[in-house]
Amino acid sequence: MDVNQATAIHPGSTTGTAGHPGPVVLLHIGDGLATVTLNRPDKLNALSLGLAKEFRQAVAEVAERDDVGVLLIQGAGSGFCAGGDVGEMAAAADRGDYLAKLVGEMNEPLATLSKLPVVTISAVHGTVAGGGIGLMLAGDIVLAAEGTRFTSAYPGVGLSPDCGASTLLPAVVGLRRALEFTLAGRMLDAEQALEWGLISEVVAPDQLRERADGVARAILAGAPQALGETRRLLRASVGRGFVEGLRDEIATISMLARTELAGKRIARFAAPRGAAS
């Protein structure tokens, strides 16, 4: 495959749903940027078992490639992700078994993303609820369109958090605010989410994708491998010991020091001022 040529990839099943035939996750890779699009706009990109399977396959494809420096996660239609598909839950013969399968399918790619040395951007808009919160927080940089609404949604269906939200939410907003958000059913608008530290930046709705592309291109034009390893180190800090982190840091920085890019930049930095580059 020519890595310089953008390719549209539709992993997994293409059965879709009765109201939306075709792939429910789209993967596009080109020029170092992988874009994963949740594609159930008629359901506000609710997490169905089919979507979870295709999302897992898309992330596996990204993880296997060495030409991806940035991953962008976004949603088609009027919202990013409304959480789990309550309709599918209600129709399941065994709700517990269904949710175990659904969450299990989502957990695998989310675990992969947490260890991947690829900077991840989430571009969200409209509705971000339930499991959509955890999926959004898989992004290292979270861009949100003005007018976006964020809510836990779990109490409304008598369920508990999934998709990593119980770990990632307190890590980014603090325990007290995470408890308020999840227990009191607090809904946040984009400005409040920014104040809380839930997101990184608020942008105009018609500029969301352009801004996400701009951030991605800036990373790719810089030192994407070093930044990818940096995000991996920071992600790994959640739930592991300090000494283990120290060991990972020394292994990572020594590996990066051997790369051509680091060699050039270190030499340039160390050169006397005014010396030719």
C-alpha positions as CSV (number, residue, x, y, z in Angstrom):
1,M,0.0,0.0,0.0
2,D,1.3,3.5,-0.9
3,V,1.4,5.2,2.5
4,N,1.4,8.6,0.9
5,Q,-2.0,7.9,-0.7
6,A,-5.1,8.4,1.4
7,T,-7.2,5.2,1.6
8,A,-10.7,4.7,2.8
9,I,-11.0,1.5,4.9
10,H,-14.2,0.0,6.1
11,P,-13.3,-2.8,8.5
12,G,-15.5,-5.6,9.7
13,S,-19.1,-6.2,9.0
14,T,-21.0,-4.0,6.5
15,T,-24.4,-5.1,7.6
16,G,-25.0,-1.9,9.6
17,T,-28.5,-1.5,11.0
18,A,-32.0,-1.6,9.5
19,G,-32.1,2.2,9.4
20,H,-28.4,2.6,8.4
21,P,-27.0,-0.1,6.2
22,G,-23.3,-0.2,5.6
23,P,-20.2,0.2,7.8
24,V,-20.9,1.9,11.2
25,V,-17.2,2.8,11.7
26,L,-15.1,4.5,8.9
27,L,-11.3,4.5,8.9
28,H,-9.4,6.8,6.6
29,I,-5.6,6.8,6.6
30,G,-3.4,9.2,4.7
31,D,-0.3,11.4,5.1
32,G,0.3,10.2,8.7
33,L,-3.2,10.9,9.9
34,A,-5.7,8.1,10.7
35,T,-9.3,9.3,11.1
36,V,-11.9,7.1,12.8
37,T,-15.5,8.2,12.3
38,L,-18.4,6.7,14.2
39,N,-21.0,6.3,11.5
40,R,-24.5,5.8,13.1
41,P,-25.8,9.3,12.7
42,D,-29.4,8.1,12.9
43,K,-28.7,6.8,16.4
44,L,-26.4,9.7,17.5
45,N,-23.6,7.2,17.1
46,A,-24.8,5.1,20.0
47,L,-22.5,2.2,20.8
48,S,-24.0,-1.0,19.4
49,L,-22.3,-4.4,19.4
50,G,-21.7,-4.0,15.6
51,L,-20.1,-0.5,16.1
52,A,-17.9,-1.8,18.9
53,K,-16.6,-4.7,16.8
54,E,-15.8,-2.4,13.9
55,F,-14.2,0.1,16.2
56,R,-12.0,-2.6,17.6
57,Q,-11.0,-3.7,14.1
58,A,-10.2,0.0,13.1
59,V,-8.0,0.5,16.1
60,A,-6.2,-2.8,15.4
61,E,-5.5,-1.6,11.8
62,V,-4.0,1.7,13.2
63,A,-1.9,-0.2,15.7
64,E,-0.4,-2.5,13.1
65,R,0.8,0.4,10.9
66,D,4.0,2.4,11.3
67,D,3.0,5.3,9.1
68,V,0.4,6.8,11.5
69,G,1.5,9.6,13.8
70,V,-1.9,11.0,14.8
71,L,-5.3,9.4,15.3
72,L,-8.5,11.5,15.1
73,I,-11.7,10.2,16.5
74,Q,-15.0,11.9,15.5
75,G,-18.7,11.3,15.0
76,A,-20.9,11.6,11.9
77,G,-24.1,13.5,12.0
78,S,-25.4,15.8,14.8
79,G,-23.6,14.3,17.7
80,F,-20.4,12.6,18.8
81,C,-21.7,9.6,20.8
82,A,-24.9,9.2,22.9
83,G,-23.5,6.3,24.9
84,G,-24.7,2.7,24.7
85,D,-27.5,1.7,22.4
86,V,-30.4,1.5,24.9
87,G,-32.7,-0.1,22.2
88,E,-30.3,-3.0,21.8
89,M,-30.0,-3.4,25.6
90,A,-33.8,-3.5,25.9
91,A,-34.1,-6.1,23.2
92,A,-31.4,-8.4,24.6
93,A,-32.6,-11.7,26.1
94,D,-30.0,-11.3,28.8
95,R,-29.1,-7.6,29.4
96,G,-26.1,-8.5,31.6
97,D,-24.6,-10.8,29.0
98,Y,-25.2,-8.3,26.2
99,L,-23.5,-5.5,28.1
100,A,-20.6,-7.7,29.1
101,K,-20.1,-8.4,25.4
102,L,-20.5,-4.8,24.3
103,V,-18.2,-3.4,27.0
104,G,-15.7,-6.2,26.4
105,E,-15.6,-5.3,22.7
106,M,-15.0,-1.6,23.5
107,N,-12.4,-2.3,26.2
108,E,-10.0,-4.1,23.9
109,P,-9.5,-1.1,21.5
110,L,-9.5,1.4,24.4
111,A,-6.7,-0.6,26.1
112,T,-4.8,-0.7,22.8
113,L,-5.2,3.1,22.4
114,S,-3.9,3.7,26.0
115,K,-0.6,2.0,25.1
116,L,-0.3,3.2,21.5
117,P,2.6,5.7,20.8
118,V,0.3,7.7,18.6
119,V,-1.1,11.1,19.6
120,T,-4.9,10.9,19.7
121,I,-7.3,13.8,19.1
122,S,-11.0,13.7,19.9
123,A,-13.2,16.1,18.0
124,V,-16.7,16.2,19.6
125,H,-19.9,18.0,19.0
126,G,-23.6,17.8,19.8
127,T,-24.1,15.0,22.4
128,V,-21.4,13.3,24.4
129,A,-23.0,10.9,26.9
130,G,-22.4,7.7,28.8
131,G,-19.8,5.6,27.1
132,G,-19.2,8.5,24.8
133,I,-17.4,10.3,27.7
134,G,-14.9,7.5,28.1
135,L,-14.4,7.2,24.3
136,M,-13.8,11.0,24.1
137,L,-11.3,10.8,27.0
138,A,-9.2,8.3,24.9
139,G,-8.1,11.5,23.1
140,D,-5.1,13.3,24.5
141,I,-6.4,16.6,23.0
142,V,-10.2,17.0,23.1
143,L,-11.7,19.7,20.8
144,A,-15.3,20.5,21.3
145,A,-17.7,22.5,19.2
146,E,-19.7,25.3,20.8
147,G,-23.0,24.0,21.9
148,T,-21.8,20.5,22.8
149,R,-23.4,18.9,25.9
150,F,-21.7,16.5,28.2
151,T,-23.6,14.2,30.6
152,S,-23.0,10.9,32.4
153,A,-26.4,9.5,31.6
154,Y,-25.8,6.3,33.5
155,P,-28.2,7.0,36.4
156,G,-31.0,7.4,33.9
157,V,-30.7,3.8,32.9
158,G,-29.7,2.4,36.2
159,L,-26.1,1.5,35.1
160,S,-22.5,2.3,36.1
161,P,-19.7,3.9,34.0
162,D,-17.9,2.0,31.3
163,C,-15.4,2.7,28.5
164,G,-12.8,3.7,31.0
165,A,-14.8,6.6,32.4
166,S,-14.4,5.6,36.0
167,T,-10.6,5.8,35.7
168,L,-10.1,8.6,33.1
169,L,-12.8,11.1,34.4
170,P,-11.4,11.6,37.9
171,A,-7.9,11.7,36.4
172,V,-8.8,14.7,34.3
173,V,-11.3,16.6,36.4
174,G,-10.5,15.4,39.9
175,L,-12.5,13.0,42.1
176,R,-14.9,15.6,43.6
177,R,-16.0,16.8,40.2
178,A,-16.1,13.3,38.8
179,L,-18.5,12.3,41.6
180,E,-20.7,15.4,41.1
181,F,-20.8,14.7,37.3
182,T,-21.7,11.0,37.6
183,L,-23.8,10.9,40.8
184,A,-25.8,14.1,40.5
185,G,-26.4,13.7,36.7
186,R,-24.7,17.0,36.1
187,M,-24.9,18.2,32.5
188,L,-22.1,20.5,31.3
189,D,-21.9,22.8,28.3
190,A,-18.7,23.2,26.3
191,E,-17.6,26.3,28.3
192,Q,-18.1,24.5,31.6
193,A,-16.4,21.4,30.4
194,L,-13.4,23.6,29.4
195,E,-13.4,25.2,32.9
196,W,-13.4,21.7,34.5
197,G,-10.6,20.4,32.3
198,L,-12.8,17.8,30.7
199,I,-11.9,19.2,27.2
200,S,-8.9,21.1,25.8
201,E,-10.5,23.7,23.6
202,V,-13.8,25.1,22.4
203,V,-14.2,26.0,18.7
204,A,-16.9,27.2,16.4
205,P,-19.0,24.2,15.0
206,D,-18.1,24.9,11.4
207,Q,-14.4,25.0,12.3
208,L,-14.1,21.8,14.3
209,R,-12.7,19.6,11.6
210,E,-10.4,22.3,10.3
211,R,-9.0,22.9,13.8
212,A,-8.6,19.2,14.4
213,D,-6.7,18.9,11.1
214,G,-4.6,21.9,12.0
215,V,-3.6,20.4,15.3
216,A,-2.8,17.0,13.7
217,R,-0.7,18.6,11.0
218,A,1.3,20.6,13.5
219,I,2.1,17.4,15.4
220,L,3.0,15.6,12.3
221,A,5.3,18.4,11.2
222,G,7.1,18.4,14.5
223,A,8.3,15.2,16.3
224,P,5.4,12.8,16.1
225,Q,7.4,9.8,17.4
226,A,8.6,11.6,20.4
227,L,5.2,13.1,21.1
228,G,3.6,9.7,20.6
229,E,5.9,8.1,23.2
230,T,5.3,11.0,25.5
231,R,1.6,10.5,25.4
232,R,2.1,6.8,26.0
233,L,4.2,7.5,29.1
234,L,1.6,9.9,30.5
235,R,-1.2,7.5,29.8
236,A,0.6,4.7,31.5
237,S,1.0,6.7,34.6
238,V,-2.6,6.1,35.5
239,G,-2.6,3.0,37.7
240,R,1.1,2.1,37.8
241,G,3.8,2.6,40.4
242,F,6.4,5.4,40.3
243,V,9.4,3.1,40.0
244,E,7.8,1.3,37.0
245,G,7.3,4.7,35.4
246,L,10.9,5.6,36.0
247,R,12.0,2.4,34.2
248,D,9.7,3.1,31.3
249,E,11.0,6.7,31.0
250,I,14.7,5.6,30.8
251,A,14.0,2.9,28.2
252,T,11.9,5.3,26.1
253,I,14.2,8.4,26.2
254,S,17.3,6.3,25.4
255,M,15.4,4.7,22.4
256,L,14.4,8.2,21.1
257,A,17.9,9.5,21.6
258,R,19.1,7.0,18.9
259,T,16.6,8.3,16.3
260,E,17.8,10.5,13.4
261,L,15.4,13.3,14.3
262,A,16.6,13.5,17.9
263,G,20.2,13.4,16.7
264,K,19.7,16.4,14.4
265,R,17.8,18.4,17.0
266,I,20.2,17.8,19.8
267,A,23.2,18.7,17.6
268,R,21.4,21.9,16.5
269,F,20.6,22.9,20.1
270,A,24.1,22.2,21.2
271,A,25.7,24.2,18.4
272,P,27.2,27.6,19.3
273,R,24.9,30.5,18.7
274,G,25.3,31.9,15.2
275,A,26.8,28.6,13.8
276,A,25.5,27.4,10.5
277,S,22.7,24.8,10.8
